[in-house]
Amino acid sequence: MTVNFEDESQTALELDAEITAQQVIAGALDVLGCPYEAEVNLLITDEEGIREINRQFRQLDAPTDVLSFPMNQFPSEGDFSFLEDDEEGADAFNPETGELLLGDIVICASRVISQAEAYGHSRKREYAFLITHSVLHLCGYDHMEEEERARMEEKQREILGRLGISR
């Protein structure tokens, strides 16, 4: 698994953000039963950086905690079988490494800190939650409908529980 990690923020999360990201992404993909080695890009930025990305790609001129940019259209959440189709799966893999290109995650460092304080848990737990949430989006999960939201929340709890990261 490859995590292309970049931290352009000036905010110290006071945890090993790169190692934690690798562990959480690997744990999430394990729970999801991803049959491939995967590649994920992760950027940690500040409020202005995430606001600009949110404005540019989602036409929302406001900062947020996390953004997810999936590389693939999953026909159903967490179902990797569509990648076996030569036509569907052809562009889903890095031609140099053979890894499944899942997409990009952007996290706002100051939101990790403020949300951890607001929810009364550690920065590591908040950071891990945001990564887990985003990996699920990269693998076809969403929360627009109540049933989708419930399945996604359950999967988030399962992943964080397996990783031993609790509130």
C-alpha positions as CSV (number, residue, x, y, z in Angstrom):
1,M,0.0,0.0,0.0
2,T,1.2,3.5,-0.8
3,V,0.1,6.6,1.0
4,N,1.4,9.7,-0.7
5,F,1.5,12.0,2.3
6,E,1.9,15.7,2.3
7,D,1.5,18.1,5.2
8,E,1.4,21.8,4.1
9,S,-0.2,23.0,7.3
10,Q,1.5,25.0,10.0
11,T,-0.6,23.3,12.7
12,A,1.0,20.6,14.8
13,L,-1.4,17.7,15.3
14,E,1.0,16.3,18.0
15,L,0.8,12.8,16.6
16,D,2.7,10.9,13.9
17,A,0.2,11.8,11.2
18,E,1.9,9.8,8.4
19,I,2.2,6.5,10.3
20,T,-1.3,6.9,11.7
21,A,-2.7,7.5,8.2
22,Q,-1.0,4.4,6.9
23,Q,-2.4,2.3,9.8
24,V,-5.9,3.6,9.4
25,I,-6.1,3.3,5.7
26,A,-4.6,-0.2,5.8
27,G,-7.1,-1.1,8.6
28,A,-10.1,0.3,6.7
29,L,-9.2,-1.5,3.5
30,D,-8.7,-4.7,5.4
31,V,-12.2,-4.4,7.0
32,L,-13.6,-3.7,3.6
33,G,-11.9,-6.7,2.1
34,C,-10.1,-4.8,-0.6
35,P,-8.3,-7.6,-2.6
36,Y,-5.7,-5.2,-4.0
37,E,-2.7,-3.2,-2.9
38,A,-3.9,0.4,-3.0
39,E,-2.7,3.9,-3.4
40,V,-4.1,6.9,-1.6
41,N,-3.0,10.6,-1.7
42,L,-3.4,12.4,1.6
43,L,-2.9,16.2,2.1
44,I,-3.1,17.9,5.4
45,T,-3.7,21.6,5.0
46,D,-5.1,24.6,6.8
47,E,-8.5,26.3,6.8
48,E,-7.6,28.6,3.8
49,G,-6.2,25.7,1.8
50,I,-9.2,23.4,2.3
51,R,-11.6,26.4,1.7
52,E,-9.9,27.0,-1.7
53,I,-10.1,23.3,-2.6
54,N,-13.8,23.2,-1.5
55,R,-14.5,26.3,-3.6
56,Q,-12.7,25.0,-6.6
57,F,-14.1,21.5,-6.8
58,R,-17.4,21.7,-5.0
59,Q,-18.4,25.4,-5.5
60,L,-18.6,25.8,-1.7
61,D,-16.7,28.8,-0.5
62,A,-16.2,27.6,3.1
63,P,-13.6,25.5,5.0
64,T,-14.6,22.0,6.1
65,D,-12.9,19.2,8.0
66,V,-12.3,16.6,5.2
67,L,-12.7,16.3,1.5
68,S,-12.7,13.0,-0.5
69,F,-12.0,12.7,-4.2
70,P,-12.6,9.1,-5.3
71,M,-10.9,7.9,-8.5
72,N,-13.5,5.2,-9.2
73,Q,-17.2,4.9,-9.5
74,F,-18.2,2.0,-7.3
75,P,-21.5,0.5,-8.5
76,S,-22.1,-0.6,-4.9
77,E,-20.4,0.4,-1.7
78,G,-17.3,-1.5,-0.9
79,D,-17.7,-3.9,-3.8
80,F,-14.4,-4.2,-5.6
81,S,-15.6,-6.9,-8.1
82,F,-16.3,-4.4,-10.8
83,L,-12.6,-3.9,-11.2
84,E,-12.2,-7.4,-12.6
85,D,-13.9,-6.2,-15.8
86,D,-11.1,-5.3,-18.2
87,E,-13.0,-2.2,-19.4
88,E,-14.0,-0.9,-16.0
89,G,-10.8,-1.7,-14.2
90,A,-8.3,-0.8,-16.9
91,D,-7.8,2.8,-15.6
92,A,-8.2,2.0,-12.0
93,F,-4.6,0.8,-11.4
94,N,-1.3,2.6,-11.4
95,P,0.5,1.2,-14.4
96,E,3.9,1.5,-12.7
97,T,3.0,-0.2,-9.4
98,G,-0.2,-2.2,-10.2
99,E,-1.8,-0.6,-7.1
100,L,-5.5,0.3,-7.1
101,L,-5.8,4.1,-7.3
102,L,-8.4,5.0,-4.7
103,G,-8.2,8.8,-4.7
104,D,-7.4,11.8,-2.7
105,I,-8.1,12.8,0.9
106,V,-7.7,16.4,2.1
107,I,-7.8,17.1,5.9
108,C,-7.9,20.4,7.7
109,A,-5.4,20.2,10.6
110,S,-7.1,23.0,12.7
111,R,-10.5,21.2,12.3
112,V,-8.9,18.0,13.7
113,I,-7.9,19.9,16.8
114,S,-11.1,21.8,17.3
115,Q,-13.4,18.9,16.7
116,A,-11.4,16.6,19.0
117,E,-11.8,19.2,21.7
118,A,-15.5,19.7,20.9
119,Y,-16.2,16.0,21.0
120,G,-14.0,15.3,24.0
121,H,-11.7,12.8,22.5
122,S,-8.1,12.7,21.3
123,R,-6.7,14.3,18.2
124,K,-5.6,10.8,17.1
125,R,-9.2,9.6,17.3
126,E,-10.5,12.6,15.3
127,Y,-7.8,12.3,12.7
128,A,-8.4,8.5,12.4
129,F,-12.2,9.1,12.1
130,L,-11.8,11.6,9.3
131,I,-9.5,9.3,7.4
132,T,-11.8,6.3,7.9
133,H,-14.8,8.4,6.8
134,S,-12.9,9.5,3.7
135,V,-11.6,6.0,2.8
136,L,-15.2,4.8,2.9
137,H,-16.1,7.6,0.4
138,L,-13.2,6.5,-1.8
139,C,-14.7,3.0,-1.8
140,G,-18.2,4.0,-2.8
141,Y,-19.9,4.7,0.5
142,D,-22.0,7.8,1.0
143,H,-24.4,9.3,3.5
144,M,-27.0,11.2,1.5
145,E,-29.8,8.8,2.4
146,E,-30.6,7.6,5.9
147,E,-29.9,4.0,5.0
148,E,-26.6,4.9,3.5
149,R,-25.7,7.0,6.5
150,A,-26.5,4.1,8.9
151,R,-24.4,1.6,6.9
152,M,-21.5,4.1,6.7
153,E,-21.6,4.9,10.4
154,E,-21.6,1.2,11.3
155,K,-18.6,0.6,9.1
156,Q,-16.8,3.5,10.6
157,R,-17.4,2.1,14.1
158,E,-16.2,-1.4,13.0
159,I,-13.0,0.0,11.5
160,L,-12.1,2.2,14.4
161,G,-13.0,-0.6,16.8
162,R,-10.7,-3.0,15.1
163,L,-8.0,-0.5,15.2
164,G,-8.5,0.0,18.9
165,I,-9.2,3.7,18.4
166,S,-12.1,4.8,20.7
167,R,-13.5,8.0,22.0
